[in-house]
Structures are given as C-alpha cells and as structure tokens.
Amino acid sequence: MPDLIETPRERLAGRAELLAAGAGLALVAVAFIVPRIASEQWRLSLYAASAPIFGSFLPHVGWGTVPAVALAAAVITSGPALAARLSWPRLLTLGYVTALGWALLLALVDGWERGFTEHFTDPNEYLHEVPGVTDIGGMLGGFADRILDFQPDSWTTHVSGHPPGALLFFVLLDRAGLGGATWAAWACVLIGCTAVPAVAVAFDALGARDRARAALPYLALAPAALWIAVSADAVFAAVAAWAVALLAIATRPGRAPVALGAGVLFGVALNLNYGLILMGIPAVAVLIAGRTARPLLPALAGALAVVAAFAAAGFWWLDGYHLVVERYYQGIATTRPLAYWWWGNLAATVCAVGLAAVAALPRVVGRLRALDPAAILVAAGLCALLAANISGLSKAETERIWLPFDIWVLAGTAFLPRRADRIWLTVQAVGTLLLVHLILTNW
C-alpha cells in the first residue's frame, strides 16, 4: 500500500495539477463568454460563431452518441490496466484501433454525411481543385503564381494556404482510384489516428516505454479526435509524428537509414504545411533526449532532398511561404481581432488537448530537470505551439491547425499519477462529449 500514502511533495504536485486545470477551465470559460457579451459587430469580426471553436452552437445527438459514451466508459474503466499489462505490439494496435473508433463515433454524433463524408465537399477545400490538376508537374511549377487572392485562377483558401504537397496528396488519392469526399475523409482519419502509436513509439525509442503506456489511454481518448475526423491536418499531424518517431529510433547506434527516413518525412511535412517548420523544435528535443547528434546529418540530408525535389519541380518553399503570409492578410485575418485570438487560440487548444493534459504540465516541467526524455518531448511540443501563437499567423481554427503540436502536449498525461487515471480520463471524455454535442464544428 505504499503508493497510496501521499507525501507532502505529492500533495503539492496534486495542488499544482488542480490549479493548472482550473486555469485552463477558466481560460476556456472566458473565451466562450466574452463573444457572447460583446457587441454584435465585434462578435461578427471573430468569424467563428462558437468562438473560440470554429463552428456553431447547436445542441444535438446522433447515431454516435451512445456508442461514443460506451467506448469512453470502456477506456476509463479498463484502459489503464490494459496499457500496463498488454504486450507492446498489441498495445500499439489497440491504441490505434481505439483512437480510430473514438474519432469515427464522435463524427457520427453529427451524422454520417454532415460529420464525415461531406467535409471535403466545401468549395474552399482541396478536392475543389483536384479535377483541374491534369499535369502534376505543371501544377507544381505554377503553384506559387496562384497563391495570392483576387486573381482569375487563385487557388481556393485551403490550397493557397499550404505548400503543394497538401493538394498533391489528394490528387494522388484520386489518381489511385480513391477520388471523392468519402475516400478523402477515410484517408485522413485512417492516417491521422496513426499519430497515437507514433508518439508511443517515440517515447519507447528514447527509453520511456512506461511513459508511453501511461499516455496511451489518454491519446486514444483525445479530444483532438473531434478534428482528426475529419481534416487534412490530421494527415499533417501523423506525418510529423512519425518523423519524430523515426528520428527517436535513429538515436540508437547503426540507424543512419532510419535517420534518413525521418528526414524525408520532415521534408514531406514541410511541403504539407508551412507551420510544420516548427517541428524542428521537437526534432532538436529528440537529439537532446537521446543525448546524441548522430542522426542529425542523415536527417538533414533527407529533408533537404525533399525540399530540393519540390524546387526542381518549380516550387521554392520560401517563395511560397512569403506569398502565403501576403495571402493571409488578404482575407479575414485582417478582420479577426488579435486582441481576442492570441489567448482565444490557447483556449481552443485546451479544448483539443483536454484539462488532463493541462493539469499534467506542472509535473512535466518538474521532470525537465532530470532530463526525462518524455518530458523533453512534451515541452518541445508546447514550445512549438506557443511559437505558432506568437507568430500571429494563426487566428482561430487552431484546434485543427495545431494538431501536429497538440498530440505531444497530450502525451504529457503520462506524468499524471496512475491512481487518478480514471478521474482524469473521465474529465477528458466528458469535456469531449460536451463539445461534440453542443457545437456543430466546421471540421
């Protein structure tokens, strides 16, 4: 019974958890309340009817309601025990399947069409441009010329806001016979949910398998599943997560080919989303946690090879980035008030990671002094997220846009005391279920 005896240090850590969670809850509450009591003109300037979440307030239930509650109950009651005793391969598989089921059931709360198959039919989405791409080389070569708005052939909002790799992903799906909104949705959720085992693999490779086991129930029951099903950002998150995981594996001796593969994935991520340049922070964190720079050169070579390949095809990443910043301020970014969104973004992020992840942050910080590899990666994910916020290039919709960073912050739940797992998993599940049943999200 020694683990049931609470030491003064544990009591202090417990108070820090509650204070952090309370601060997160207060931030979210204020972010929801302020737009409701402000003037109508200011509220409309937010361009998010359910600010800080991009969606509309609409209490509803759906086919996914009862099974989602049942799955959440199963994870709460059995998840931690299974995570502690299952073999590693079985646990990774179960974590992925559970995350996939959770994401799909949450989508079904909104209905099969509205919650899943119709997301990519929006005219601002990638699929709108797919039929016009008859020559991939020509698309890549002329991509930057179509980024700015108010031109006859300007790309749609989502295509213009990303490097050509994002559009190329959907073009290749179409060429493979998987065209249309339904296949696009399936591809995003199936790939996106692999971010869950990727985080666990990264922790394990750095000698923190126990942390990975502790985090997996929380990762599988992540509030972020609301936006993994379905948005292209789920794919971006998975690619970036596997890049980090491969880099972590490459910290072991004799893994230069793995480091090269990690670099290739980092290069792909850069050409999916400009913001993923910030995944350089978790990459450096891996090298610090692994206490080696051995994978650095092969990884850089892999990343530069991908960037060079896109450049040879006619797209130079830096040109695209500068044009996207200009395009960003051609749109609603000029109207959305930074005075709200610089902290509203963080409130949206709390919704995506859950209060348990926020509660765990004081313990994560405490473990940094001991150079705990899992704590280093969680802190790196948080730093990347904060850097994205400081940039001012994300005002709203960060519950979706920051998924590649959120997944690492979520992993901080590994540091919560195991005796409190059921409580914190319940907090995660209840918060997620409230969001999905009260707000009809745009993603």
N, C-alpha and C positions, 0 to 999 in steps of 0.2 A: 504493500500500500504506500510506498514512499512517494510515488508520483502524485498521490492525492494530497500530500502535505504542501501547502502553499507557503513558500518562503517570502520574506519581505521583498526581495528582488522581483519575484513573480507577481506579487500584489502590485508593485509599482508598474511592471510591464502591463498588467491587466488594466490598470487605470489609463495608461497611455493608449492602449487599444481602444478603450471606450471613448476617450477624448478625441482620438483621430476619427473614429466612426461618427461621433457626434458632430464634429466639424464638417465631415463630408455630407452628412444628412442636412445640416443647416445650410450649407452651400447650395445643395440641390433644391431645398425648400425655397430659399430666397430667389434662386434663378427661375423657379416656376411662378413665384408670387409677383415679382417686380413687373413682368409684362402684363399681368392681369390688372394691376392698379395704375399703370402708366396711361398716358394719353393714347388715344386710338392711332394718331398719326405716328407716334414713336413706336407703338406696338407693331404697326404695319411695316415699319422700316427694318424690323428684325428679319422679315421674310422667313419666319418659322412660326406657324400658328400655335404650336405647342412648345415654344421655346422653353428650355434650351434644346429640346429634342426636335428634330426636323420631322414634322408630322402634324396630325390634327387630333384634338381631343374628341374621342368617340368611344364611350364605354361599349363594349361588345364582348360576346363569347363566340366560340366556333367549335368546329369538329376537333380541334387540337386541345381544347381546354381540359377535359377530363384526363386524357392520356398524358398530357404535359404535367398535370398535378401528380398523377400516379408515378411517372418517371422521376420527378423531383423527390417524391417521398421515398422511392427505392434508393436513390443515390444518398439521401440524407441518412437513412437507416442502415444501409449496407455498404455504401461506397468506401468509407474509410477502412473498414475491416477488410474488404476485398483488396483494396490498394496495398494493404500491409502484407497480405499473405499470398496473392497470386504470383505465379511465375512472371518474370519480366515480359516476355513476348505476349503472354495472354493479357497482362495488364495494359500494355500499349494498345492491343487490339480492342479490348473492352473500353478503354478511354476514348478511342476514336469512334467506335460504334455508338457509345452513349452520347458523345458530343453531337454526332450526326443526327441521332434520334431527337435530342433536345432541340436542335436548330429547326428540324423539319416540323416538329409538333408545335413549336412557337409560331412558325409561319402559317400553320393550318388554323391557328386561332383566328387569323384574318381571312381564312378561306383559301382553297386551292388556287383559284385564279388570282385574287387580289393579293394573297400572301406569298405566292410562289411564281406562277407561270407568267403573270402579266408585268412583272417588274421591269423587264428589259424591252417592253413594247413602247415605253416612253420615247417620244421623238428626240429627247436630249441624250438618250443612251447610245451605247456603242453600236448596237445592232442596226440602228438607223443608217449608219454609214457603210455597213458591210456589203450590201449589194453593189455599191459604187466602186468597190475595190476590185477591179478586173486585172490589175497588174500590181503585184506586191512591190516589185522594185520601183515602179513609178510612184506608188503611194509613199514609200519611204523617202525617195528622192525629193518629192514635193511637199512633204508633210509640214515642214516649218512655214512654208508660204501660206498655209491655210489656217494658221493658229489664230491670228488676230480676227476680231469680230468686224461686222459691218462690211463684209466682202461678199460678192455673189456666191463664192464657193467656200465660205468659212466652215470649219468643222463644227459639229454640234458641241454643246457645252462640255460633256464628259470627254469626248475625244480630244478637243482642243486643250483641255486641262491636264493631259497626261502625255508622256512620250509615246511614240508609235507602237511600242510593244504591247500596250493595252488593247489597241484596236487590232493589232496583228493576232493576238490570242483568239479573238472572236472570229476573225477571218479564217484562221487555220481550223477552228472548230467547224465552221461552215464548209470548208474545203474537204474536211474529213467526213462529211455527211451528217454532221450534228448541228445543222443550222436551226435557227429559230429561238424564240424566247425560252421555251421549256428546256431544251438542251443546254442553253446558256446558264439557266438557273441551276440545273443539276450539276454542271461542271463547276460552278462557283462554290456550291455548298459541299460537294464531294472533295474538292481540292482544299477549300478553306478550312474544313474541320481537321485536316492533317496537321494544322499548326499545333494542335493539342499534343499529339505524340512527339512532334518536333521539339517542343520545349522540354519535354521529359527526357528525350534523347540527349539534348544539350547538357542538361543538369547531370545526367548519368556519365557522360563522357568526361565531365570535369570532376568526377568523384563524388557527386552529390545525389546518388540514387535514392537515398532516404528522403531527401527533399522533393525529388520528383514524385515519389509515391505519395507523399503527403499532399502535394499540389494537384494531382490528377483529378480527384473528385471535384475540386473547385473549377478546374479548367474545363472539365466535361459539362459542368452545370453553369457555365459562364453566362452572365447577362449579355455579353457581346454576341451570343448566338442570335440575338434579335437582328443583327446586321450582317452576320455571316450568311444567313438565309434571308434575302439573297442580295449580294452586291459584289461587284468586281473587286472591291477592296479586300474581300475575304481571300481571293487568289493572291493578291499582293502580299497579304499577311503571311500566307503559307509559304510562298517562295522565300520571303525574307527570313522566316523562322527556320526553314531547312538550310538556308545559307549559314545561319548562326550555328545550327546543329552540326553541320559538316565541318565547320571551322573548329568547333569544340572537339570533334573526333580527331581532327588533324593536329591537335596539340600533342597527341601521342607520337612517339618516335616512328619513323618509317611511313608516314601517311601523306607524303607530298602529293600523290594523285588526288587524295581526298581534299586537300587544301586547294588544289587547282579547281576541283568541282565546286567547292564553296565559293571561290572567286567568280566562277561562271554564274552561279546563282545570284551573287551580289550584283554582277553586271546586268543580268536579266531584270532583277528588281529595280535597278536604276532606270531601266528603259520601260518599266511598267508605271512608275510613279516617281515624279521628281523629288517628293518629300523623303523617299527612302534613302537619299544621300545621308540622312541622319542615322541610318542603321550602321554607319561607321562607328557610332558610339558603342553599341553592343559588340561590334566586331573587336574593337580595342579592348573592351571589357573581357572578352573571351581570352585574349592573349595574356591579360593581367591575371585572370583567374587560373589559367593554365600555366602561368609562370614561364612562358616561352614565347619567343618571336619566330620560332621555326616555320610556322605556316604562312608567315607574312608575305614573303616574296612569291611563292606559288599562287597564293590567293590574289595578290595584286595583278599577277600576270593573267589569271583567268578573268578577272573583272575588266581589265583593260582590253583584253581580246574581244569581249562582247561589245564594249563601247566602240572599239575600232571597227568592228564588223558593221555596226549601225552607221558609223561615219563613212565607211567605204560605200555603203548603200545610199548615202546622201543626207543622212540626218546627224547633225552635230549636237550633242546633248546640251552644251552651254547655250547655243543659239536658241534651242527650244525653250530652255529654262527662262531666259530673259524675255522671250516673246510671251510666255505664259504669264509672267508677272504683269506684263502690259495688258494682256487679255483679262486677267483677274480684275484689274481696276477699270476695265471697260464695262463690267457687269454690275451685279448687285453688291459687290464688295465695297463700292463707293458709298452705298446707302446703309448697309448694315453697320450699326454703331460699335466701334471697338470698345467704347466705354462699358458696354454690356458684355460683348463676346470674349474679351480677354479673360474674364472669370466665368462667363457662361459656358465657354468651351470646356473648362475644367469640371463644371457641374455635369455637362453631358458625358464627360469621361468617367465621372463617378458612377453615372447610370450604367455605363458599359462595363466597368470592372467590378462594381458592387461594393458595398460597405465593408465586406470582409477584407477585400484587397486593401482598402484604405486603412482599416484597423491594423493590418499587418505591417504597415510601413515603419512604425517606430521600432519594431523588432528587426526589420531588415536593416535599418540604419545602425542598430546596436551590433549586428553581426558583421558589419563592414570592417570594424576594427580588427576582427580576427581573419580578415580576407576570406570569408566564406564565399566560395565560388558562386553559389546560387544567389546570395545577397548581392554580389557584384553585378550579376546579370540583371537582376530585378532593378537595381539602382540605375543601371545603364538604360534600361527601357524607360524608366521615369525621366531621366535626363533628356533622352531623345524627344519624349513627349513635351516636356517643358520648353525645349528648344524650338519645337514646331509652334508652340503657342507664342513664344517671344517673337518669332518671325513675322507675325501679323498676317501671314498668308493663308490662315485658316480661320474664317469667321463663320461659325455654325457648321453643322453636319460632321463634327469631329467624332461623334460616336461611331461613325462609319470610317472616316478618313484616317483616324489614328489606330485602327485595328492592329496594324503591324507593331505598334508600341504597346498597346493595351495588353496584348497576350503575355508580355513579360512582366508587366505590373501585376496582372492576375496571379502569376506564379509566386508572388510574394506571400500568398496564403499558406505556402509551405512552412512558414515560420510561426503560424498560429499554434497555440497549444492543442495537442491532439484531443484532450478531454473536452475541448469546446467545439470540436468539428461539427457536431450535429447542430449546435446553436447557430454557428456562422453559415453553414450550408443552408439552413432554414432561412436566415436573413437574405442570402443570395437568391434563393428560389422565390421567396415572397416578393422581393423587390422586382425581380424579372417578370413575374406573373402579373403584378400590378401594372407595370409599364405596358405589357403587351395587350392587356385587357382594357386599359384606359386610353391608350393612344394608338391611332392608326398611323404607323410610321410610313414615310415615303420610300423606305427601302425594305 
